[in-house]
Amino acid sequence: MTSDYDRVRTGIEFMTAYVSGNDLLSDYLAERRREDPAAAENLMDGTAALCAALLRTLARMTGKTEHQILQELARGTHRHEQRSDD
């Protein structure tokens, strides 16, 4: 069984590749798939663990519930997409 630390670390690695650009992300994904056929599932699990940790931290910092933060993110993303379409 993988610890929460390992899961979050995997999420951090994946998101670091993601924010570094498409080429690095593609290389990272290819390398992970060569190492482990179940890489996609592990990366999704790690990214979910990272998101959960960030959500809990943000909730503590703001005093809002995790649900409120998710709703704000959804509304903000929707508004941003609406402006992008114009």
Secondary structure as GFF3:
##gff-version 3
##sequence-region A 1 86
A	DSSP	alpha_helix	4	19	.	.	.	ID=ss1
A	DSSP	alpha_helix	22	35	.	.	.	ID=ss2
A	DSSP	alpha_helix	39	62	.	.	.	ID=ss3
A	DSSP	alpha_helix	66	85	.	.	.	ID=ss4
###
